[in-house]
Amino acid sequence: MSRVHGSLTKDDEVNQAAWAAGRGAVVGAAKWGIFSAIAGLAAFQFSPVYRGLTFQFKVFLQMSGMTAGSIIEADKRLRDHGAWQRRQKKVLRDAEVWRKYEEDYEEKAVAAEMRKKQEGGE
């Protein structure tokens, strides 16, 4: 079931997802920012067209790369975090089913033992 509302102060699962996306955004901006800077230096070295661009447009190109990287990495981390959360919930559900199975098995074993004692004692 999907959540309709979530609070970062009250819901730990939502808070963890937000932190995962935030860390992904920072890492993505750094990685793609470095790539954009290297591409900009190469373009400055070899392209007279790039050298002719205004400083503001060069900053815009750099920021565009960082923004794209931030979005892509944050989305990836959020999807990975969601998959991890689903796996954890499945493990907990399976453990609960197994625990109930063990309880049921123990109850039936105790009942069978009691029947044996009653049949043997009579």
N, CA, C and O of each residue as an XYZ file, in Angstrom:
488
protein
N       0.846     -1.177      0.000
C       0.000      0.000      0.000
C       0.895      1.245      0.000
O       1.823      1.347      0.803
N       0.621      2.155     -0.872
C       1.407      3.383     -0.960
C       1.005      4.360      0.136
O      -0.133      4.376      0.606
N       1.970      5.161      0.517
C       1.693      6.187      1.512
C       1.047      7.386      0.830
O       1.386      7.740     -0.299
N       0.125      7.988      1.530
C      -0.516      9.202      1.021
C       0.229     10.423      1.546
O       0.470     11.382      0.814
N       0.589     10.371      2.823
C       1.285     11.483      3.452
C       2.438     10.929      4.261
O       2.366      9.813      4.776
N       3.489     11.701      4.370
C       4.616     11.304      5.200
C       5.222     12.532      5.839
O       5.195     13.625      5.272
N       5.760     12.345      7.003
C       6.372     13.448      7.723
C       7.826     13.113      7.988
O       8.126     12.030      8.492
N       8.728     14.011      7.663
C      10.142     13.776      7.887
C      10.488     13.758      9.369
O      11.519     13.211      9.761
N       9.639     14.348     10.187
C       9.934     14.366     11.618
C       9.356     13.154     12.340
O       9.848     12.784     13.405
N       8.328     12.535     11.785
C       7.651     11.451     12.484
C       7.858     10.080     11.840
O       7.789      9.062     12.529
N       8.106     10.040     10.551
C       8.179      8.773      9.833
C       9.631      8.443      9.494
O      10.236      9.084      8.635
N      10.177      7.450     10.166
C      11.580      7.095      9.994
C      11.866      6.585      8.580
O      12.925      6.870      8.020
N      10.935      5.840      8.006
C      11.134      5.301      6.656
C      11.242      6.421      5.618
O      12.091      6.373      4.728
N      10.389      7.410      5.740
C      10.435      8.555      4.827
C      11.722      9.355      5.053
O      12.338      9.828      4.098
N      12.119      9.501      6.301
C      13.344     10.222      6.619
C      14.563      9.522      6.017
O      15.442     10.180      5.459
N      14.621      8.203      6.127
C      15.731      7.459      5.540
C      15.755      7.609      4.027
O      16.826      7.753      3.437
N      14.591      7.577      3.393
C      14.519      7.737      1.942
C      14.988      9.131      1.526
O      15.682      9.283      0.520
N      14.611     10.135      2.294
C      15.030     11.503      1.983
C      16.552     11.645      2.097
O      17.187     12.282      1.257
N      17.125     11.044      3.143
C      18.582     11.113      3.303
C      19.295     10.360      2.184
O      20.334     10.809      1.700
N      18.747      9.222      1.769
C      19.358      8.466      0.668
C      19.345      9.295     -0.615
O      20.338      9.340     -1.341
N      18.231      9.942     -0.887
C      18.136     10.783     -2.086
C      19.057     11.998     -1.970
O      19.686     12.395     -2.951
N      19.139     12.581     -0.793
C      20.010     13.746     -0.592
C      21.479     13.402     -0.793
O      22.218     14.138     -1.447
N      21.897     12.259     -0.215
C      23.292     11.836     -0.416
C      23.554     11.546     -1.892
O      24.620     11.873     -2.415
N      22.581     10.934     -2.558
C      22.727     10.668     -3.990
C      22.850     11.943     -4.792
O      23.628     12.006     -5.744
N      22.094     12.956     -4.422
C      22.151     14.235     -5.133
C      23.528     14.872     -4.990
O      24.076     15.398     -5.958
N      24.080     14.825     -3.796
C      25.411     15.418     -3.573
C      26.476     14.652     -4.348
O      27.330     15.255     -4.998
N      26.427     13.333     -4.279
C      27.421     12.515     -4.992
C      27.288     12.716     -6.502
O      28.291     12.857     -7.201
N      26.065     12.728     -6.997
C      25.846     12.921     -8.432
C      26.317     14.283     -8.903
O      26.915     14.397     -9.973
N      26.056     15.313     -8.121
C      26.509     16.659     -8.498
C      28.035     16.713     -8.525
O      28.620     17.342     -9.406
N      28.675     16.056     -7.567
C      30.144     16.055     -7.537
C      30.724     15.291     -8.726
O      31.624     15.783     -9.407
N      30.209     14.091     -8.970
C      30.735     13.285    -10.074
C      30.532     13.972    -11.422
O      31.464     14.103    -12.215
N      29.318     14.401    -11.662
C      29.026     15.022    -12.950
C      29.639     16.416    -13.040
O      29.949     16.890    -14.133
N      29.812     17.064    -11.908
C      30.477     18.367    -11.905
C      31.931     18.231    -12.321
O      32.445     19.047    -13.086
N      32.592     17.198    -11.818
C      33.987     16.949    -12.221
C      34.051     16.643    -13.713
O      34.913     17.162    -14.421
N      33.141     15.800    -14.187
C      33.112     15.496    -15.615
C      32.854     16.757    -16.446
O      33.497     16.965    -17.476
N      31.927     17.585    -16.004
C      31.617     18.830    -16.729
C      32.818     19.771    -16.727
O      33.089     20.436    -17.727
N      33.533     19.828    -15.614
C      34.716     20.690    -15.547
C      35.802     20.198    -16.492
O      36.443     20.999    -17.173
N      36.012     18.896    -16.538
C      37.013     18.336    -17.464
C      36.598     18.591    -18.909
O      37.425     18.957    -19.744
N      35.316     18.396    -19.198
C      34.820     18.661    -20.549
C      34.978     20.143    -20.897
O      35.338     20.487    -22.023
N      34.704     21.022    -19.916
C      34.859     22.459    -20.155
C      36.314     22.842    -20.408
O      36.608     23.659    -21.280
N      37.222     22.241    -19.634
C      38.652     22.523    -19.861
C      39.106     22.032    -21.224
O      39.862     22.713    -21.916
N      38.641     20.842    -21.610
C      38.992     20.316    -22.931
C      38.405     21.199    -24.027
O      39.072     21.485    -25.021
N      37.167     21.628    -23.848
C      36.539     22.494    -24.847
C      37.267     23.835    -24.919
O      37.454     24.384    -26.005
N      37.674     24.359    -23.774
C      38.401     25.626    -23.766
C      39.744     25.476    -24.483
O      40.196     26.386    -25.179
N      40.366     24.320    -24.301
C      41.673     24.077    -24.919
C      41.564     23.931    -26.434
O      42.422     24.432    -27.161
N      40.533     23.261    -26.918
C      40.483     22.882    -28.331
C      39.418     23.587    -29.161
O      39.450     23.491    -30.388
N      38.481     24.289    -28.544
C      37.379     24.870    -29.314
C      37.366     26.397    -29.237
O      37.189     26.972    -28.163
N      37.555     27.039    -30.380
C      37.454     28.491    -30.378
C      36.013     28.967    -30.122
O      35.796     30.072    -29.625
N      35.042     28.125    -30.465
C      33.644     28.473    -30.223
C      33.394     28.549    -28.717
O      32.781     29.500    -28.234
N      33.874     27.540    -27.974
C      33.677     27.527    -26.521
C      34.409     28.701    -25.879
O      33.881     29.319    -24.955
N      35.607     29.018    -26.349
C      36.350     30.144    -25.780
C      35.608     31.452    -26.011
O      35.756     32.396    -25.235
N      34.821     31.512    -27.061
C      34.072     32.730    -27.374
C      32.789     32.893    -26.582
O      32.165     33.953    -26.633
N      32.385     31.872    -25.857
C      31.153     31.963    -25.074
C      31.367     32.886    -23.880
O      32.489     33.069    -23.408
N      30.282     33.453    -23.410
C      30.384     34.319    -22.227
C      30.632     33.464    -20.984
O      30.319     32.274    -20.963
N      31.189     34.075    -19.972
C      31.470     33.391    -18.717
C      30.179     32.848    -18.105
O      30.150     31.742    -17.563
N      29.111     33.645    -18.201
C      27.836     33.238    -17.627
C      27.313     31.960    -18.294
O      26.766     31.084    -17.623
N      27.486     31.859    -19.619
C      27.005     30.672    -20.316
C      27.859     29.453    -19.965
O      27.347     28.337    -19.875
N      29.144     29.666    -19.770
C      30.014     28.558    -19.351
C      29.613     28.063    -17.956
O      29.602     26.860    -17.698
N      29.289     28.985    -17.073
C      28.809     28.598    -15.740
C      27.487     27.853    -15.861
O      27.260     26.868    -15.159
N      26.620     28.317    -16.744
C      25.350     27.638    -16.967
C      25.583     26.203    -17.443
O      24.916     25.284    -16.968
N      26.512     25.998    -18.366
C      26.805     24.650    -18.848
C      27.332     23.769    -17.718
O      26.942     22.607    -17.603
N      28.206     24.313    -16.893
C      28.741     23.571    -15.754
C      27.613     23.193    -14.778
O      27.523     22.052    -14.324
N      26.774     24.161    -14.475
C      25.675     23.904    -13.540
C      24.664     22.923    -14.128
O      24.062     22.137    -13.395
N      24.477     22.965    -15.433
C      23.551     22.021    -16.066
C      24.033     20.592    -15.880
O      23.245     19.700    -15.564
N      25.324     20.376    -16.076
C      25.880     19.041    -15.864
C      25.728     18.586    -14.424
O      25.378     17.436    -14.156
N      25.995     19.498    -13.504
C      25.878     19.149    -12.084
C      24.420     18.866    -11.704
O      24.142     17.941    -10.940
N      23.507     19.654    -12.233
C      22.090     19.447    -11.931
C      21.600     18.116    -12.490
O      20.893     17.372    -11.810
N      21.978     17.821    -13.731
C      21.573     16.549    -14.340
C      22.127     15.376    -13.532
O      21.409     14.415    -13.255
N      23.393     15.455    -13.158
C      23.988     14.391    -12.368
C      23.331     14.233    -11.015
O      23.136     13.118    -10.532
N      22.995     15.341    -10.416
C      22.328     15.323     -9.116
C      20.974     14.620     -9.213
O      20.640     13.783     -8.374
N      20.213     14.960    -10.223
C      18.883     14.365    -10.405
C      18.992     12.870    -10.685
O      18.269     12.068    -10.095
N      19.890     12.504    -11.581
C      20.032     11.101    -11.965
C      20.479     10.246    -10.782
O      19.906      9.185    -10.531
N      21.483     10.694    -10.069
C      22.006      9.914     -8.941
C      21.014      9.860     -7.784
O      20.881      8.822     -7.137
N      20.317     10.961     -7.516
C      19.316     10.956     -6.441
C      18.199      9.971     -6.774
O      17.741      9.234     -5.901
N      17.765      9.957     -8.013
C      16.714      9.028     -8.434
C      17.188      7.581     -8.306
O      16.448      6.721     -7.829
N      18.408      7.322     -8.728
C      18.967      5.970     -8.636
C      19.042      5.517     -7.189
O      18.648      4.399     -6.860
N      19.547      6.386     -6.329
C      19.673      6.017     -4.915
C      18.301      5.808     -4.275
O      18.128      4.916     -3.444
N      17.329      6.632     -4.664
C      15.992      6.490     -4.100
C      15.345      5.182     -4.543
O      14.698      4.506     -3.743
N      15.517      4.825     -5.814
C      14.986      3.547     -6.294
C      15.675      2.376     -5.600
O      15.015      1.411     -5.217
N      16.996      2.452     -5.436
C      17.725      1.397     -4.720
C      17.262      1.287     -3.279
O      17.102      0.186     -2.752
N      17.046      2.434     -2.643
C      16.578      2.436     -1.253
C      15.179      1.808     -1.168
O      14.898      1.046     -0.243
N      14.322      2.121     -2.111
C      12.976      1.533     -2.129
C      13.033      0.018     -2.298
O      12.286     -0.711     -1.646
N      13.917     -0.453     -3.170
C      14.072     -1.898     -3.358
C      14.593     -2.547     -2.080
O      14.145     -3.630     -1.704
N      15.533     -1.891     -1.415
C      16.074     -2.414     -0.166
C      14.986     -2.484      0.901
O      14.881     -3.469      1.632
N      14.173     -1.420      0.982
C      13.075     -1.396      1.961
C      12.093     -2.534      1.684
O      11.643     -3.201      2.616
N      11.757     -2.763      0.404
C      10.837     -3.850      0.070
C      11.419     -5.204      0.458
O      10.700     -6.065      0.964
N      12.731     -5.401      0.222
C      13.370     -6.660      0.623
C      13.323     -6.841      2.131
O      13.053     -7.939      2.617
N      13.587     -5.763      2.883
C      13.555     -5.858      4.339
C      12.151     -6.201      4.839
O      12.003     -7.017      5.749
N      11.131     -5.593      4.260
C       9.764     -5.886      4.661
C       9.387     -7.319      4.329
O       8.676     -7.971      5.093
N       9.862     -7.814      3.188
C       9.600     -9.202      2.807
C      10.262    -10.159      3.789
O       9.657    -11.158      4.179
N      11.483     -9.871      4.190
C      12.182    -10.710      5.172
C      11.399    -10.729      6.485
O      11.234    -11.786      7.094
N      10.920     -9.574      6.918
C      10.147     -9.506      8.162
C       8.827    -10.280      8.052
O       8.424    -10.974      8.986
N       8.158    -10.149      6.891
C       6.917    -10.899      6.685
C       7.187    -12.400      6.690
O       6.452    -13.165      7.315
N       8.234    -12.817      5.998
C       8.576    -14.241      5.955
C       8.945    -14.763      7.343
O       8.579    -15.882      7.702
N       9.668    -13.958      8.123
C      10.025    -14.363      9.479
C       8.777    -14.518     10.339
O       8.695    -15.436     11.156
N       7.810    -13.630     10.161
C       6.565    -13.717     10.924
C       5.784    -14.977     10.538
O       5.244    -15.662     11.408
N       5.722    -15.282      9.250
C       5.037    -16.500      8.801
C       5.740    -17.725      9.380
O       5.079    -18.649      9.853
N       7.053    -17.740      9.350
C       7.818    -18.861      9.879
C       7.593    -19.003     11.396
O       7.440    -20.112     11.909
N       7.575    -17.865     12.099
C       7.336    -17.898     13.545
C       5.954    -18.486     13.847
O       5.821    -19.299     14.763
N       4.938    -18.092     13.100
C       3.594    -18.638     13.304
C       3.554    -20.130     12.991
O       2.887    -20.903     13.680
N       4.270    -20.521     11.951
C       4.341    -21.936     11.597
C       4.981    -22.736     12.736
O       4.492    -23.805     13.104
N       6.066    -22.216     13.284
C       6.733    -22.905     14.396
C       5.827    -23.003     15.617
O       5.782    -24.047     16.268
N       5.104    -21.930     15.935
C       4.177    -21.955     17.063
C       3.090    -23.003     16.846
O       2.765    -23.773     17.750
N       2.536    -23.022     15.640
C       1.491    -23.989     15.312
C       2.032    -25.412     15.418
O       1.361    -26.297     15.948
N       3.231    -25.628     14.919
C       3.854    -26.944     14.975
C       4.076    -27.376     16.422
O       3.813    -28.523     16.783
N       4.563    -26.443     17.251
C       4.782    -26.744     18.671
C       3.470    -27.085     19.363
O       3.411    -28.027     20.154
N       2.408    -26.319     19.070
C       1.106    -26.588     19.677
C       0.604    -27.971     19.297
O       0.095    -28.706     20.144
N       0.745    -28.325     18.030
C       0.290    -29.645     17.571
C       1.142    -30.745     18.184
O       0.625    -31.809     18.525
N       2.442    -30.505     18.328
C       3.318    -31.509     18.933
C       2.961    -31.711     20.397
O       2.930    -32.846     20.873
N       2.693    -30.633     21.114
C       2.309    -30.732     22.521
C       0.963    -31.446     22.644
O       0.787    -32.296     23.516
N       0.013    -31.100     21.768
C      -1.304    -31.750     21.801
C      -1.176    -33.237     21.508
O      -1.842    -34.046     22.155
N      -0.345    -33.615     20.556
C      -0.142    -35.026     20.234
C       0.500    -35.756     21.404
O       0.132    -36.891     21.706
N       1.446    -35.120     22.058
C       2.102    -35.706     23.234
C       1.092    -35.913     24.360
O       1.105    -36.941     25.036
N       0.226    -34.935     24.552
C      -0.803    -35.048     25.596
C      -1.767    -36.191     25.269
O      -2.156    -36.940     26.165
N      -2.158    -36.333     23.995
C      -3.052    -37.422     23.583
C      -2.405    -38.783     23.840
O      -3.062    -39.720     24.294
N      -1.126    -38.874     23.547
C      -0.402    -40.122     23.763
C      -0.400    -40.480     25.244
O      -0.628    -41.632     25.615
N      -0.145    -39.494     26.075
C      -0.114    -39.732     27.512
C      -1.492    -40.157     28.025
O      -1.611    -41.054     28.860
N      -2.552    -39.477     27.493
C      -3.904    -39.807     27.940
C      -4.292    -41.203     27.478
O      -4.898    -41.961     28.236
N      -3.950    -41.550     26.239
C      -4.301    -42.874     25.714
C      -3.499    -43.952     26.432
O      -4.011    -45.039     26.698
N      -2.256    -43.653     26.742
C      -1.420    -44.638     27.425
C      -1.795    -44.782     28.878
O      -1.644    -45.866     29.441
N      -2.277    -43.726     29.506
C      -2.614    -43.745     30.919
C      -3.937    -44.395     31.205
O      -4.157    -44.831     32.335
N      -4.827    -44.486     30.253
C      -6.163    -45.021     30.501
C      -6.208    -46.492     30.375
O      -7.267    -47.094     30.554
